Amino acid sequence: MSVFSARRDEGGFLTLDGVIKNTGSEQFTTPVQWSGLEQSVAATGRSFAGMTLVDSGGKKRYYVLRDTDNRPLTTYAYRTRMEPGDSLTFFAQFPAPPAGTTQLALQFPGFPSTTIELS
């Protein structure tokens, strides 16, 4: 997984853009955990709603935002199988942390936690 940008948007949002690439030699099936565990979100289909951001200094966890129909504001309805070399671009929108926060830990099922820099 690569994150291309983590930028604050007008209105108090933080948007991540990135890509997940199957660098292996075998087909990869995207896990259902990527969609999160909430029943209401699971009903909307495959998504990146399982992604969270953690502000260790501020002691807060940020979840992917939902619209008024409870659909996650993230990439959704992607294909479930990735052949070797296939890529899946994604975006995810979160509430923005306070202006003084410059780093967050990105947590996503199946990947190690990683620090991202905010712009």
Jmol script that loads the backbone (N, CA, C; Angstrom):
load data "model"
ATOM      1  N   MET A   1       0.848  -1.162   0.000  1.00  0.00           N
ATOM      2  CA  MET A   1       0.000   0.000   0.000  1.00  0.00           C
ATOM      3  C   MET A   1       0.898   1.230   0.000  1.00  0.00           C
ATOM      4  N   SER A   2       0.543   2.190  -0.846  1.00  0.00           N
ATOM      5  CA  SER A   2       1.245   3.472  -0.889  1.00  0.00           C
ATOM      6  C   SER A   2       0.222   4.580  -0.747  1.00  0.00           C
ATOM      7  N   VAL A   3       0.526   5.555   0.100  1.00  0.00           N
ATOM      8  CA  VAL A   3      -0.323   6.737   0.246  1.00  0.00           C
ATOM      9  C   VAL A   3       0.354   7.872  -0.501  1.00  0.00           C
ATOM     10  N   PHE A   4      -0.346   8.443  -1.491  1.00  0.00           N
ATOM     11  CA  PHE A   4       0.198   9.544  -2.293  1.00  0.00           C
ATOM     12  C   PHE A   4       0.011  10.879  -1.607  1.00  0.00           C
ATOM     13  N   SER A   5      -1.138  11.056  -0.944  1.00  0.00           N
ATOM     14  CA  SER A   5      -1.377  12.328  -0.282  1.00  0.00           C
ATOM     15  C   SER A   5      -2.313  12.144   0.898  1.00  0.00           C
ATOM     16  N   ALA A   6      -2.123  12.997   1.880  1.00  0.00           N
ATOM     17  CA  ALA A   6      -2.985  13.092   3.061  1.00  0.00           C
ATOM     18  C   ALA A   6      -3.169  14.588   3.277  1.00  0.00           C
ATOM     19  N   ARG A   7      -4.257  15.115   2.742  1.00  0.00           N
ATOM     20  CA  ARG A   7      -4.422  16.568   2.745  1.00  0.00           C
ATOM     21  C   ARG A   7      -5.716  16.992   3.434  1.00  0.00           C
ATOM     22  N   ARG A   8      -5.606  18.123   4.092  1.00  0.00           N
ATOM     23  CA  ARG A   8      -6.771  18.738   4.726  1.00  0.00           C
ATOM     24  C   ARG A   8      -7.567  19.467   3.643  1.00  0.00           C
ATOM     25  N   ASP A   9      -8.883  19.268   3.681  1.00  0.00           N
ATOM     26  CA  ASP A   9      -9.768  19.931   2.734  1.00  0.00           C
ATOM     27  C   ASP A   9     -10.565  21.003   3.458  1.00  0.00           C
ATOM     28  N   GLU A  10     -11.132  21.911   2.692  1.00  0.00           N
ATOM     29  CA  GLU A  10     -12.024  22.895   3.289  1.00  0.00           C
ATOM     30  C   GLU A  10     -13.203  22.162   3.914  1.00  0.00           C
ATOM     31  N   GLY A  11     -13.696  22.696   5.001  1.00  0.00           N
ATOM     32  CA  GLY A  11     -14.849  22.076   5.645  1.00  0.00           C
ATOM     33  C   GLY A  11     -14.473  21.119   6.756  1.00  0.00           C
ATOM     34  N   GLY A  12     -13.160  20.979   7.046  1.00  0.00           N
ATOM     35  CA  GLY A  12     -12.751  20.139   8.162  1.00  0.00           C
ATOM     36  C   GLY A  12     -12.580  18.666   7.849  1.00  0.00           C
ATOM     37  N   PHE A  13     -12.232  18.351   6.600  1.00  0.00           N
ATOM     38  CA  PHE A  13     -12.027  16.962   6.199  1.00  0.00           C
ATOM     39  C   PHE A  13     -10.548  16.690   5.946  1.00  0.00           C
ATOM     40  N   LEU A  14     -10.181  15.414   6.016  1.00  0.00           N
ATOM     41  CA  LEU A  14      -8.853  14.942   5.656  1.00  0.00           C
ATOM     42  C   LEU A  14      -9.056  13.845   4.625  1.00  0.00           C
ATOM     43  N   THR A  15      -8.447  13.999   3.454  1.00  0.00           N
ATOM     44  CA  THR A  15      -8.610  13.016   2.387  1.00  0.00           C
ATOM     45  C   THR A  15      -7.293  12.322   2.110  1.00  0.00           C
ATOM     46  N   LEU A  16      -7.328  10.997   2.124  1.00  0.00           N
ATOM     47  CA  LEU A  16      -6.175  10.173   1.748  1.00  0.00           C
ATOM     48  C   LEU A  16      -6.366   9.678   0.329  1.00  0.00           C
ATOM     49  N   ASP A  17      -5.301   9.669  -0.449  1.00  0.00           N
ATOM     50  CA  ASP A  17      -5.300   9.075  -1.784  1.00  0.00           C
ATOM     51  C   ASP A  17      -4.122   8.131  -1.847  1.00  0.00           C
ATOM     52  N   GLY A  18      -4.343   6.970  -2.452  1.00  0.00           N
ATOM     53  CA  GLY A  18      -3.255   6.008  -2.545  1.00  0.00           C
ATOM     54  C   GLY A  18      -3.556   4.874  -3.486  1.00  0.00           C
ATOM     55  N   VAL A  19      -2.732   3.841  -3.399  1.00  0.00           N
ATOM     56  CA  VAL A  19      -2.871   2.673  -4.260  1.00  0.00           C
ATOM     57  C   VAL A  19      -2.446   1.432  -3.485  1.00  0.00           C
ATOM     58  N   ILE A  20      -3.120   0.345  -3.776  1.00  0.00           N
ATOM     59  CA  ILE A  20      -2.713  -0.974  -3.285  1.00  0.00           C
ATOM     60  C   ILE A  20      -2.360  -1.791  -4.519  1.00  0.00           C
ATOM     61  N   LYS A  21      -1.177  -2.390  -4.517  1.00  0.00           N
ATOM     62  CA  LYS A  21      -0.721  -3.161  -5.677  1.00  0.00           C
ATOM     63  C   LYS A  21      -0.403  -4.583  -5.248  1.00  0.00           C
ATOM     64  N   ASN A  22      -0.845  -5.530  -6.045  1.00  0.00           N
ATOM     65  CA  ASN A  22      -0.500  -6.934  -5.806  1.00  0.00           C
ATOM     66  C   ASN A  22       0.887  -7.159  -6.391  1.00  0.00           C
ATOM     67  N   THR A  23       1.889  -7.157  -5.518  1.00  0.00           N
ATOM     68  CA  THR A  23       3.267  -7.354  -5.963  1.00  0.00           C
ATOM     69  C   THR A  23       3.674  -8.822  -5.929  1.00  0.00           C
ATOM     70  N   GLY A  24       2.732  -9.679  -5.518  1.00  0.00           N
ATOM     71  CA  GLY A  24       3.031 -11.104  -5.437  1.00  0.00           C
ATOM     72  C   GLY A  24       2.914 -11.797  -6.787  1.00  0.00           C
ATOM     73  N   SER A  25       3.127 -13.102  -6.775  1.00  0.00           N
ATOM     74  CA  SER A  25       3.060 -13.889  -8.009  1.00  0.00           C
ATOM     75  C   SER A  25       1.752 -14.673  -8.122  1.00  0.00           C
ATOM     76  N   GLU A  26       0.863 -14.484  -7.131  1.00  0.00           N
ATOM     77  CA  GLU A  26      -0.418 -15.192  -7.150  1.00  0.00           C
ATOM     78  C   GLU A  26      -1.570 -14.208  -7.025  1.00  0.00           C
ATOM     79  N   GLN A  27      -2.739 -14.692  -7.435  1.00  0.00           N
ATOM     80  CA  GLN A  27      -3.951 -13.886  -7.306  1.00  0.00           C
ATOM     81  C   GLN A  27      -4.231 -13.587  -5.835  1.00  0.00           C
ATOM     82  N   PHE A  28      -4.734 -12.385  -5.561  1.00  0.00           N
ATOM     83  CA  PHE A  28      -5.044 -11.956  -4.200  1.00  0.00           C
ATOM     84  C   PHE A  28      -6.532 -11.628  -4.130  1.00  0.00           C
ATOM     85  N   THR A  29      -7.206 -12.165  -3.122  1.00  0.00           N
ATOM     86  CA  THR A  29      -8.612 -11.853  -2.897  1.00  0.00           C
ATOM     87  C   THR A  29      -8.694 -10.830  -1.783  1.00  0.00           C
ATOM     88  N   THR A  30      -9.324  -9.701  -2.068  1.00  0.00           N
ATOM     89  CA  THR A  30      -9.421  -8.643  -1.069  1.00  0.00           C
ATOM     90  C   THR A  30     -10.259  -9.133   0.108  1.00  0.00           C
ATOM     91  N   PRO A  31      -9.784  -8.942   1.325  1.00  0.00           N
ATOM     92  CA  PRO A  31     -10.502  -9.452   2.495  1.00  0.00           C
ATOM     93  C   PRO A  31     -11.721  -8.596   2.845  1.00  0.00           C
ATOM     94  N   VAL A  32     -12.738  -9.238   3.343  1.00  0.00           N
ATOM     95  CA  VAL A  32     -13.961  -8.554   3.737  1.00  0.00           C
ATOM     96  C   VAL A  32     -13.709  -7.564   4.875  1.00  0.00           C
ATOM     97  N   GLN A  33     -12.655  -7.755   5.667  1.00  0.00           N
ATOM     98  CA  GLN A  33     -12.328  -6.863   6.776  1.00  0.00           C
ATOM     99  C   GLN A  33     -12.009  -5.446   6.304  1.00  0.00           C
ATOM    100  N   TRP A  34     -11.627  -5.283   5.050  1.00  0.00           N
ATOM    101  CA  TRP A  34     -11.366  -3.947   4.529  1.00  0.00           C
ATOM    102  C   TRP A  34     -12.614  -3.077   4.639  1.00  0.00           C
ATOM    103  N   SER A  35     -13.792  -3.690   4.571  1.00  0.00           N
ATOM    104  CA  SER A  35     -15.053  -2.947   4.600  1.00  0.00           C
ATOM    105  C   SER A  35     -15.473  -2.541   6.002  1.00  0.00           C
ATOM    106  N   GLY A  36     -14.782  -3.001   7.012  1.00  0.00           N
ATOM    107  CA  GLY A  36     -15.163  -2.700   8.387  1.00  0.00           C
ATOM    108  C   GLY A  36     -16.135  -3.733   8.933  1.00  0.00           C
ATOM    109  N   LEU A  37     -16.382  -3.643  10.212  1.00  0.00           N
ATOM    110  CA  LEU A  37     -17.200  -4.648  10.886  1.00  0.00           C
ATOM    111  C   LEU A  37     -18.624  -4.191  11.190  1.00  0.00           C
ATOM    112  N   GLU A  38     -18.916  -2.926  10.954  1.00  0.00           N
ATOM    113  CA  GLU A  38     -20.250  -2.424  11.266  1.00  0.00           C
ATOM    114  C   GLU A  38     -21.272  -2.996  10.286  1.00  0.00           C
ATOM    115  N   GLN A  39     -22.373  -3.498  10.800  1.00  0.00           N
ATOM    116  CA  GLN A  39     -23.402  -4.090   9.944  1.00  0.00           C
ATOM    117  C   GLN A  39     -23.970  -3.086   8.958  1.00  0.00           C
ATOM    118  N   SER A  40     -24.200  -1.851   9.414  1.00  0.00           N
ATOM    119  CA  SER A  40     -24.793  -0.851   8.528  1.00  0.00           C
ATOM    120  C   SER A  40     -23.868  -0.509   7.362  1.00  0.00           C
ATOM    121  N   VAL A  41     -22.561  -0.520   7.590  1.00  0.00           N
ATOM    122  CA  VAL A  41     -21.610  -0.231   6.523  1.00  0.00           C
ATOM    123  C   VAL A  41     -21.421  -1.459   5.649  1.00  0.00           C
ATOM    124  N   ALA A  42     -21.411  -2.637   6.230  1.00  0.00           N
ATOM    125  CA  ALA A  42     -21.257  -3.869   5.456  1.00  0.00           C
ATOM    126  C   ALA A  42     -22.377  -4.013   4.428  1.00  0.00           C
ATOM    127  N   ALA A  43     -23.537  -3.496   4.743  1.00  0.00           N
ATOM    128  CA  ALA A  43     -24.678  -3.580   3.828  1.00  0.00           C
ATOM    129  C   ALA A  43     -24.462  -2.752   2.565  1.00  0.00           C
ATOM    130  N   THR A  44     -23.503  -1.823   2.581  1.00  0.00           N
ATOM    131  CA  THR A  44     -23.242  -0.985   1.405  1.00  0.00           C
ATOM    132  C   THR A  44     -22.277  -1.641   0.423  1.00  0.00           C
ATOM    133  N   GLY A  45     -21.720  -2.801   0.771  1.00  0.00           N
ATOM    134  CA  GLY A  45     -20.812  -3.512  -0.122  1.00  0.00           C
ATOM    135  C   GLY A  45     -19.353  -3.279   0.219  1.00  0.00           C
ATOM    136  N   ARG A  46     -18.476  -3.746  -0.659  1.00  0.00           N
ATOM    137  CA  ARG A  46     -17.032  -3.641  -0.424  1.00  0.00           C
ATOM    138  C   ARG A  46     -16.587  -2.189  -0.423  1.00  0.00           C
ATOM    139  N   SER A  47     -15.759  -1.855   0.564  1.00  0.00           N
ATOM    140  CA  SER A  47     -15.245  -0.484   0.680  1.00  0.00           C
ATOM    141  C   SER A  47     -13.961  -0.509   1.500  1.00  0.00           C
ATOM    142  N   PHE A  48     -13.435   0.671   1.774  1.00  0.00           N
ATOM    143  CA  PHE A  48     -12.270   0.825   2.627  1.00  0.00           C
ATOM    144  C   PHE A  48     -12.677   1.381   3.987  1.00  0.00           C
ATOM    145  N   ALA A  49     -13.897   1.121   4.414  1.00  0.00           N
ATOM    146  CA  ALA A  49     -14.421   1.658   5.678  1.00  0.00           C
ATOM    147  C   ALA A  49     -13.702   1.093   6.892  1.00  0.00           C
ATOM    148  N   GLY A  50     -12.937   0.036   6.754  1.00  0.00           N
ATOM    149  CA  GLY A  50     -12.178  -0.527   7.864  1.00  0.00           C
ATOM    150  C   GLY A  50     -10.894   0.241   8.158  1.00  0.00           C
ATOM    151  N   MET A  51     -10.574   1.241   7.348  1.00  0.00           N
ATOM    152  CA  MET A  51      -9.375   2.047   7.530  1.00  0.00           C
ATOM    153  C   MET A  51      -9.606   3.049   8.659  1.00  0.00           C
ATOM    154  N   THR A  52      -8.610   3.226   9.517  1.00  0.00           N
ATOM    155  CA  THR A  52      -8.691   4.232  10.577  1.00  0.00           C
ATOM    156  C   THR A  52      -7.381   5.008  10.649  1.00  0.00           C
ATOM    157  N   LEU A  53      -7.464   6.185  11.237  1.00  0.00           N
ATOM    158  CA  LEU A  53      -6.290   7.013  11.510  1.00  0.00           C
ATOM    159  C   LEU A  53      -6.208   7.211  13.016  1.00  0.00           C
ATOM    160  N   VAL A  54      -5.005   7.133  13.570  1.00  0.00           N
ATOM    161  CA  VAL A  54      -4.818   7.288  15.007  1.00  0.00           C
ATOM    162  C   VAL A  54      -3.870   8.452  15.271  1.00  0.00           C
ATOM    163  N   ASP A  55      -4.336   9.358  16.121  1.00  0.00           N
ATOM    164  CA  ASP A  55      -3.534  10.489  16.592  1.00  0.00           C
ATOM    165  C   ASP A  55      -3.085  10.125  18.006  1.00  0.00           C
ATOM    166  N   SER A  56      -1.882   9.598  18.132  1.00  0.00           N
ATOM    167  CA  SER A  56      -1.383   9.154  19.439  1.00  0.00           C
ATOM    168  C   SER A  56      -1.259  10.308  20.413  1.00  0.00           C
ATOM    169  N   GLY A  57      -0.764  11.452  19.945  1.00  0.00           N
ATOM    170  CA  GLY A  57      -0.599  12.611  20.816  1.00  0.00           C
ATOM    171  C   GLY A  57      -1.929  13.138  21.328  1.00  0.00           C
ATOM    172  N   GLY A  58      -2.909  13.198  20.448  1.00  0.00           N
ATOM    173  CA  GLY A  58      -4.234  13.687  20.822  1.00  0.00           C
ATOM    174  C   GLY A  58      -5.132  12.609  21.392  1.00  0.00           C
ATOM    175  N   LYS A  59      -4.634  11.365  21.375  1.00  0.00           N
ATOM    176  CA  LYS A  59      -5.371  10.207  21.905  1.00  0.00           C
ATOM    177  C   LYS A  59      -6.758  10.081  21.281  1.00  0.00           C
ATOM    178  N   LYS A  60      -6.774  10.105  19.914  1.00  0.00           N
ATOM    179  CA  LYS A  60      -8.031   9.969  19.181  1.00  0.00           C
ATOM    180  C   LYS A  60      -7.856   9.021  18.011  1.00  0.00           C
ATOM    181  N   ARG A  61      -8.942   8.345  17.684  1.00  0.00           N
ATOM    182  CA  ARG A  61      -9.005   7.483  16.504  1.00  0.00           C
ATOM    183  C   ARG A  61     -10.052   8.091  15.574  1.00  0.00           C
ATOM    184  N   TYR A  62      -9.720   8.174  14.296  1.00  0.00           N
ATOM    185  CA  TYR A  62     -10.629   8.736  13.307  1.00  0.00           C
ATOM    186  C   TYR A  62     -11.087   7.635  12.356  1.00  0.00           C
ATOM    187  N   TYR A  63     -12.392   7.579  12.127  1.00  0.00           N
ATOM    188  CA  TYR A  63     -12.998   6.582  11.244  1.00  0.00           C
ATOM    189  C   TYR A  63     -13.400   7.240   9.927  1.00  0.00           C
ATOM    190  N   VAL A  64     -13.507   6.447   8.866  1.00  0.00           N
ATOM    191  CA  VAL A  64     -13.961   6.947   7.573  1.00  0.00           C
ATOM    192  C   VAL A  64     -15.347   7.566   7.756  1.00  0.00           C
ATOM    193  N   LEU A  65     -15.531   8.758   7.179  1.00  0.00           N
ATOM    194  CA  LEU A  65     -16.815   9.441   7.278  1.00  0.00           C
ATOM    195  C   LEU A  65     -17.901   8.690   6.517  1.00  0.00           C
ATOM    196  N   ARG A  66     -19.156   8.924   6.892  1.00  0.00           N
ATOM    197  CA  ARG A  66     -20.324   8.324   6.234  1.00  0.00           C
ATOM    198  C   ARG A  66     -21.202   9.452   5.694  1.00  0.00           C
ATOM    199  N   ASP A  67     -21.936   9.160   4.610  1.00  0.00           N
ATOM    200  CA  ASP A  67     -22.890  10.144   4.113  1.00  0.00           C
ATOM    201  C   ASP A  67     -24.227   9.952   4.841  1.00  0.00           C
ATOM    202  N   THR A  68     -25.237  10.678   4.432  1.00  0.00           N
ATOM    203  CA  THR A  68     -26.527  10.627   5.130  1.00  0.00           C
ATOM    204  C   THR A  68     -27.241   9.287   4.966  1.00  0.00           C
ATOM    205  N   ASP A  69     -26.826   8.478   3.984  1.00  0.00           N
ATOM    206  CA  ASP A  69     -27.380   7.129   3.810  1.00  0.00           C
ATOM    207  C   ASP A  69     -26.481   6.067   4.425  1.00  0.00           C
ATOM    208  N   ASN A  70     -25.519   6.495   5.230  1.00  0.00           N
ATOM    209  CA  ASN A  70     -24.573   5.632   5.941  1.00  0.00           C
ATOM    210  C   ASN A  70     -23.580   4.920   5.028  1.00  0.00           C
ATOM    211  N   ARG A  71     -23.399   5.423   3.819  1.00  0.00           N
ATOM    212  CA  ARG A  71     -22.380   4.875   2.921  1.00  0.00           C
ATOM    213  C   ARG A  71     -21.042   5.518   3.258  1.00  0.00           C
ATOM    214  N   PRO A  72     -19.965   4.739   3.332  1.00  0.00           N
ATOM    215  CA  PRO A  72     -18.658   5.309   3.662  1.00  0.00           C
ATOM    216  C   PRO A  72     -18.140   6.192   2.535  1.00  0.00           C
ATOM    217  N   LEU A  73     -17.483   7.284   2.917  1.00  0.00           N
ATOM    218  CA  LEU A  73     -16.895   8.206   1.937  1.00  0.00           C
ATOM    219  C   LEU A  73     -15.487   7.715   1.608  1.00  0.00           C
ATOM    220  N   THR A  74     -15.462   6.664   0.811  1.00  0.00           N
ATOM    221  CA  THR A  74     -14.232   6.002   0.422  1.00  0.00           C
ATOM    222  C   THR A  74     -14.479   5.210  -0.849  1.00  0.00           C
ATOM    223  N   THR A  75     -13.423   4.704  -1.440  1.00  0.00           N
ATOM    224  CA  THR A  75     -13.549   3.842  -2.600  1.00  0.00           C
ATOM    225  C   THR A  75     -14.419   2.647  -2.236  1.00  0.00           C
ATOM    226  N   TYR A  76     -15.300   2.273  -3.141  1.00  0.00           N
ATOM    227  CA  TYR A  76     -16.178   1.124  -2.890  1.00  0.00           C
ATOM    228  C   TYR A  76     -16.463   0.408  -4.213  1.00  0.00           C
ATOM    229  N   ALA A  77     -17.114  -0.725  -4.119  1.00  0.00           N
ATOM    230  CA  ALA A  77     -17.533  -1.522  -5.281  1.00  0.00           C
ATOM    231  C   ALA A  77     -16.367  -1.904  -6.194  1.00  0.00           C
ATOM    232  N   TYR A  78     -15.207  -2.158  -5.619  1.00  0.00           N
ATOM    233  CA  TYR A  78     -14.054  -2.586  -6.405  1.00  0.00           C
ATOM    234  C   TYR A  78     -14.117  -4.091  -6.617  1.00  0.00           C
ATOM    235  N   ARG A  79     -13.341  -4.573  -7.569  1.00  0.00           N
ATOM    236  CA  ARG A  79     -13.328  -6.020  -7.832  1.00  0.00           C
ATOM    237  C   ARG A  79     -12.641  -6.728  -6.665  1.00  0.00           C
ATOM    238  N   THR A  80     -13.046  -7.951  -6.417  1.00  0.00           N
ATOM    239  CA  THR A  80     -12.578  -8.663  -5.235  1.00  0.00           C
ATOM    240  C   THR A  80     -11.277  -9.430  -5.476  1.00  0.00           C
ATOM    241  N   ARG A  81     -10.902  -9.635  -6.715  1.00  0.00           N
ATOM    242  CA  ARG A  81      -9.677 -10.381  -7.004  1.00  0.00           C
ATOM    243  C   ARG A  81      -8.685  -9.485  -7.738  1.00  0.00           C
ATOM    244  N   MET A  82      -7.439  -9.572  -7.279  1.00  0.00           N
ATOM    245  CA  MET A  82      -6.360  -8.816  -7.906  1.00  0.00           C
ATOM    246  C   MET A  82      -5.328  -9.806  -8.444  1.00  0.00           C
ATOM    247  N   GLU A  83      -5.112  -9.743  -9.733  1.00  0.00           N
ATOM    248  CA  GLU A  83      -4.095 -10.590 -10.360  1.00  0.00           C
ATOM    249  C   GLU A  83      -2.719  -9.999 -10.051  1.00  0.00           C
ATOM    250  N   PRO A  84      -1.648 -10.797 -10.194  1.00  0.00           N
ATOM    251  CA  PRO A  84      -0.309 -10.251  -9.985  1.00  0.00           C
ATOM    252  C   PRO A  84      -0.094  -9.002 -10.851  1.00  0.00           C
ATOM    253  N   GLY A  85       0.399  -7.938 -10.225  1.00  0.00           N
ATOM    254  CA  GLY A  85       0.644  -6.687 -10.935  1.00  0.00           C
ATOM    255  C   GLY A  85      -0.538  -5.728 -10.951  1.00  0.00           C
ATOM    256  N   ASP A  86      -1.742  -6.204 -10.604  1.00  0.00           N
ATOM    257  CA  ASP A  86      -2.916  -5.329 -10.576  1.00  0.00           C
ATOM    258  C   ASP A  86      -2.787  -4.283  -9.473  1.00  0.00           C
ATOM    259  N   SER A  87      -3.367  -3.117  -9.724  1.00  0.00           N
ATOM    260  CA  SER A  87      -3.395  -2.038  -8.743  1.00  0.00           C
ATOM    261  C   SER A  87      -4.828  -1.600  -8.495  1.00  0.00           C
ATOM    262  N   LEU A  88      -5.057  -1.102  -7.298  1.00  0.00           N
ATOM    263  CA  LEU A  88      -6.368  -0.583  -6.904  1.00  0.00           C
ATOM    264  C   LEU A  88      -6.138   0.777  -6.261  1.00  0.00           C
ATOM    265  N   THR A  89      -6.524   1.849  -6.957  1.00  0.00           N
ATOM    266  CA  THR A  89      -6.384   3.172  -6.368  1.00  0.00           C
ATOM    267  C   THR A  89      -7.526   3.386  -5.380  1.00  0.00           C
ATOM    268  N   PHE A  90      -7.272   4.202  -4.372  1.00  0.00           N
ATOM    269  CA  PHE A  90      -8.306   4.431  -3.368  1.00  0.00           C
ATOM    270  C   PHE A  90      -8.249   5.854  -2.842  1.00  0.00           C
ATOM    271  N   PHE A  91      -9.371   6.258  -2.265  1.00  0.00           N
ATOM    272  CA  PHE A  91      -9.440   7.485  -1.476  1.00  0.00           C
ATOM    273  C   PHE A  91     -10.245   7.152  -0.238  1.00  0.00           C
ATOM    274  N   ALA A  92     -10.044   7.902   0.806  1.00  0.00           N
ATOM    275  CA  ALA A  92     -10.835   7.768   2.034  1.00  0.00           C
ATOM    276  C   ALA A  92     -10.880   9.134   2.689  1.00  0.00           C
ATOM    277  N   GLN A  93     -12.064   9.505   3.156  1.00  0.00           N
ATOM    278  CA  GLN A  93     -12.225  10.816   3.779  1.00  0.00           C
ATOM    279  C   GLN A  93     -12.552  10.651   5.255  1.00  0.00           C
ATOM    280  N   PHE A  94     -11.861  11.448   6.084  1.00  0.00           N
ATOM    281  CA  PHE A  94     -11.965  11.394   7.534  1.00  0.00           C
ATOM    282  C   PHE A  94     -12.245  12.794   8.072  1.00  0.00           C
ATOM    283  N   PRO A  95     -12.693  12.883   9.343  1.00  0.00           N
ATOM    284  CA  PRO A  95     -12.693  14.199   9.979  1.00  0.00           C
ATOM    285  C   PRO A  95     -11.234  14.636  10.127  1.00  0.00           C
ATOM    286  N   ALA A  96     -10.959  15.910   9.912  1.00  0.00           N
ATOM    287  CA  ALA A  96      -9.583  16.396  10.035  1.00  0.00           C
ATOM    288  C   ALA A  96      -9.204  16.544  11.504  1.00  0.00           C
ATOM    289  N   PRO A  97      -7.997  16.122  11.859  1.00  0.00           N
ATOM    290  CA  PRO A  97      -7.508  16.340  13.228  1.00  0.00           C
ATOM    291  C   PRO A  97      -7.182  17.819  13.426  1.00  0.00           C
ATOM    292  N   PRO A  98      -6.888  18.232  14.649  1.00  0.00           N
ATOM    293  CA  PRO A  98      -6.527  19.635  14.900  1.00  0.00           C
ATOM    294  C   PRO A  98      -5.366  20.091  14.013  1.00  0.00           C
ATOM    295  N   ALA A  99      -5.322  21.394  13.737  1.00  0.00           N
ATOM    296  CA  ALA A  99      -4.316  21.969  12.834  1.00  0.00           C
ATOM    297  C   ALA A  99      -2.883  21.656  13.247  1.00  0.00           C
ATOM    298  N   GLY A 100      -2.600  21.520  14.533  1.00  0.00           N
ATOM    299  CA  GLY A 100      -1.254  21.237  15.002  1.00  0.00           C
ATOM    300  C   GLY A 100      -0.801  19.805  14.788  1.00  0.00           C
ATOM    301  N   THR A 101      -1.704  18.927  14.420  1.00  0.00           N
ATOM    302  CA  THR A 101      -1.361  17.514  14.193  1.00  0.00           C
ATOM    303  C   THR A 101      -0.735  17.376  12.811  1.00  0.00           C
ATOM    304  N   THR A 102       0.478  16.856  12.754  1.00  0.00           N
ATOM    305  CA  THR A 102       1.194  16.717  11.483  1.00  0.00           C
ATOM    306  C   THR A 102       1.434  15.267  11.083  1.00  0.00           C
ATOM    307  N   GLN A 103       1.246  14.329  12.029  1.00  0.00           N
ATOM    308  CA  GLN A 103       1.442  12.909  11.739  1.00  0.00           C
ATOM    309  C   GLN A 103       0.303  12.107  12.334  1.00  0.00           C
ATOM    310  N   LEU A 104      -0.100  11.068  11.605  1.00  0.00           N
ATOM    311  CA  LEU A 104      -1.109  10.117  12.082  1.00  0.00           C
ATOM    312  C   LEU A 104      -0.646   8.714  11.733  1.00  0.00           C
ATOM    313  N   ALA A 105      -1.111   7.743  12.484  1.00  0.00           N
ATOM    314  CA  ALA A 105      -0.856   6.345  12.151  1.00  0.00           C
ATOM    315  C   ALA A 105      -2.024   5.836  11.320  1.00  0.00           C
ATOM    316  N   LEU A 106      -1.735   5.309  10.153  1.00  0.00           N
ATOM    317  CA  LEU A 106      -2.736   4.708   9.287  1.00  0.00           C
ATOM    318  C   LEU A 106      -2.836   3.239   9.641  1.00  0.00           C
ATOM    319  N   GLN A 107      -4.043   2.792   9.963  1.00  0.00           N
ATOM    320  CA  GLN A 107      -4.268   1.379  10.276  1.00  0.00           C
ATOM    321  C   GLN A 107      -5.314   0.840   9.306  1.00  0.00           C
ATOM    322  N   PHE A 108      -4.972  -0.294   8.680  1.00  0.00           N
ATOM    323  CA  PHE A 108      -5.846  -0.908   7.695  1.00  0.00           C
ATOM    324  C   PHE A 108      -5.677  -2.417   7.804  1.00  0.00           C
ATOM    325  N   PRO A 109      -6.767  -3.165   7.910  1.00  0.00           N
ATOM    326  CA  PRO A 109      -6.679  -4.615   8.109  1.00  0.00           C
ATOM    327  C   PRO A 109      -5.768  -5.300   7.086  1.00  0.00           C
ATOM    328  N   GLY A 110      -4.837  -6.081   7.589  1.00  0.00           N
ATOM    329  CA  GLY A 110      -3.929  -6.842   6.748  1.00  0.00           C
ATOM    330  C   GLY A 110      -2.610  -6.151   6.462  1.00  0.00           C
ATOM    331  N   PHE A 111      -2.462  -4.903   6.896  1.00  0.00           N
ATOM    332  CA  PHE A 111      -1.229  -4.148   6.668  1.00  0.00           C
ATOM    333  C   PHE A 111      -0.675  -3.685   8.007  1.00  0.00           C
ATOM    334  N   PRO A 112       0.638  -3.547   8.114  1.00  0.00           N
ATOM    335  CA  PRO A 112       1.193  -2.998   9.353  1.00  0.00           C
ATOM    336  C   PRO A 112       0.825  -1.521   9.478  1.00  0.00           C
ATOM    337  N   SER A 113       0.676  -1.062  10.690  1.00  0.00           N
ATOM    338  CA  SER A 113       0.409   0.341  10.939  1.00  0.00           C
ATOM    339  C   SER A 113       1.593   1.158  10.417  1.00  0.00           C
ATOM    340  N   THR A 114       1.292   2.301   9.811  1.00  0.00           N
ATOM    341  CA  THR A 114       2.346   3.146   9.259  1.00  0.00           C
ATOM    342  C   THR A 114       2.044   4.608   9.546  1.00  0.00           C
ATOM    343  N   THR A 115       3.078   5.402   9.691  1.00  0.00           N
ATOM    344  CA  THR A 115       2.923   6.823   9.955  1.00  0.00           C
ATOM    345  C   THR A 115       2.808   7.571   8.644  1.00  0.00           C
ATOM    346  N   ILE A 116       1.845   8.498   8.586  1.00  0.00           N
ATOM    347  CA  ILE A 116       1.699   9.349   7.416  1.00  0.00           C
ATOM    348  C   ILE A 116       1.847  10.810   7.834  1.00  0.00           C
ATOM    349  N   GLU A 117       2.357  11.610   6.927  1.00  0.00           N
ATOM    350  CA  GLU A 117       2.540  13.046   7.142  1.00  0.00           C
ATOM    351  C   GLU A 117       1.361  13.788   6.523  1.00  0.00           C
ATOM    352  N   LEU A 118       0.833  14.770   7.220  1.00  0.00           N
ATOM    353  CA  LEU A 118      -0.276  15.557   6.720  1.00  0.00           C
ATOM    354  C   LEU A 118       0.213  16.800   5.996  1.00  0.00           C
ATOM    355  N   SER A 119      -0.507  17.185   4.958  1.00  0.00           N
ATOM    356  CA  SER A 119      -0.181  18.423   4.242  1.00  0.00           C
ATOM    357  C   SER A 119      -1.349  19.384   4.331  1.00  0.00           C
TER     358      SER A 119
END
end "model"
wireframe off; spacefill off
backbone 0.3
color backbone group
